[in-house]
Every structure is written in structure tokens, then in C-alpha cells.
Amino acid sequence: MRPVKSLSFRGGDILMFKRIDHVAIHVADLDRSVHFYERHFGFKHYFQHAAGSGAQIAYLKLGDTVLELTHHSDGAMSGFHFCLETDDFDKTVVDLQRDGVRLIRAPHDTAAREPRENGWRRVVFAGPDGEQIELRG
């Protein structure tokens, strides 16, 4: 699969994104949801961890597609995000900030779900309607 090039709307620089890394949904009962997606849709649960916020996060795979299920015991989480994998993490972050895309969460280390992700970082930006756009790389 070849990376798709897209132009930023301001500045004219070419940003390089490879693929959608994952789509995330917030769930009320993590175990129930993992079982549901495994049983009915063939996903395989392959990684799980606790985030610094106390949220539990389970990752399920179907082929190369990753579904991230997030759960917070106090029910505080809601919403939606998707994540893009980028070739040049630092440059992409700088370019998006220069273009005025609102930063929600600053770049930080992230857990490797598989060996190729060792040393990766993540960042979260806001979309025009409040959706969260996570970048990893």
C-alpha cells in the first residue's frame, strides 16, 4: 500500500499520512464489548492497558483494521476519535500547529501495541466539529 499525499490548506506543504491507524469508541462495559466484537464480527483482542487517566483501553484487530475500545469506570468518557499514522511525526505536528489546527493533547510517549511501534509518540488535535484526530508515529 502506498502512502497518500494530502496538501495542507495553509502553507502548501505536503503532509504524509500512511493510513488510518485505528478508530476508537467509548464503551460502558469493556469486557462485554470485547466479547461482542470478537463473537459477532471476528475481531481478535490483542493488547490492553490502563491509560494515565485511569481509562482501560482494549485493542482489537480485524485484518489490518484496529478498533480501540475505551472505558472509564466513572463514565466520564464520551465521544469519538480516529488516528492517523504519519511518516514524520515531529514535522507533521509542527506543520499542523503552524496551520492553526487546535492542539488538544501535546505530543507524548505511547505504549507499543506491537514491536514496530516501539519508540512511537502520539498527539491529539481537534477537528472542526469537536472530533479528536490522533496522530501516531
N, C-alpha and C positions, 0 to 999 in steps of 0.2 A: 504494500500500500504506500503510495507516495503522499507526502505532506501536502496540504492545501495551503496556498498562499492567500492571505487576505490583506487588503490595504486598510490602514487606519484612516479614519475620516479627517483627522487633523494631522498635519505634519508630513503626510505622504510616505512615511517609512513602511516597509513591508514587514509585517509580523508573521512569524512562522508558528503555526499550530499543526500538530500531527493528527490528533483525533480527540473525540470526547473520551475522557478518561473514565468518568462514571457519572451516574445520575443518582441523586440522594432523595430519600423521602423520610419523614419523621413518623415514627410508629408508636402506638400506645403500648404494645407488648412485643418486645424484641423476639423472644423465643417463638411465640405464635406466628409472627411474620416470617421468620426464617423458615419454619416448617411449611408455611403456606407456599412460599415461592419455590422451595425445594420440591414439594409434593406435586403441585399443580402446574409448574412451569419448567421444571428441570434444572433450576439453578443449583449450584453447589456452594455451600458455605465454606470459605477457605481462610478467613482471617477475622479476628475480632480483637478489640482493645477498648480501654477506657480512655476517653479524652480528658484533658486537663480540667474541663468544665464539669466533669462528672458524668458526662454522657457516655453511654455504651454504644459502640459502633460495630456493626457486623457487615462484612463484605461478602457478597455472593457473586458468582461468575456463571455466565451462560455463554460459552464460546469465549470471545474476546470482550464481551459486554460485562461491565461491573455495575451492580446495584448496591448502593450503600444504604443500609437501614440504620437510622439513628434513634436512640431512645434516651430520655431523661426522666428519672423516677418522679420528679415533681411536676411533670407535664409541661415544663416551661418552654419546650421547643415547639416551633411550628415553622412551616414554610417549605421552600424548595430551593435546591441549587443543582447546578451541573458543573462539571470540572473538565478543563481542557489541559492536555499535556502539551508542553511547549519545549522547543529545542534549546532556547536561550532564555532561561528563567530571569536572570537579572536584567537583561536588556528589555525583555517584554514588560517587566514591572515598571522600569523607568519610562518606557515609551507610553504605557497606559496612563501613568501618573502625569506625564507631560501633556497628554491629550485631555486631561481633566476628568478621567474616569475616577469616580469616588472610591477610595480605599476603605474597606470595612475592617479587615484584619491584616496587619503588617506581615511581611514575609517571616516565616519561622520554619524550624525543622519539622518533619513529619515522619510518622512510622512507616517503614518499608513493608509493604504487603507482600512483596516478592523480591528476590535478590537484585534485580535490575534497578530497583528503586532506592537502594542504599545511598544515603547522602542527599536525597531529594529534599526540596523545601516546598512550602505551599504558601499561598496568599489568597485573599478573597477581596473581590471588587463588587460594586453594586451595579446592577443593570438598570435601565430606565424605569422599570416598573417595580423596583424593590427586590427583584430576584438576585440571588447571590451567584457570582461567577468565580469559581475557584480555579486557580492555575497551579499545576504541579510540574516539577521538573528539577 
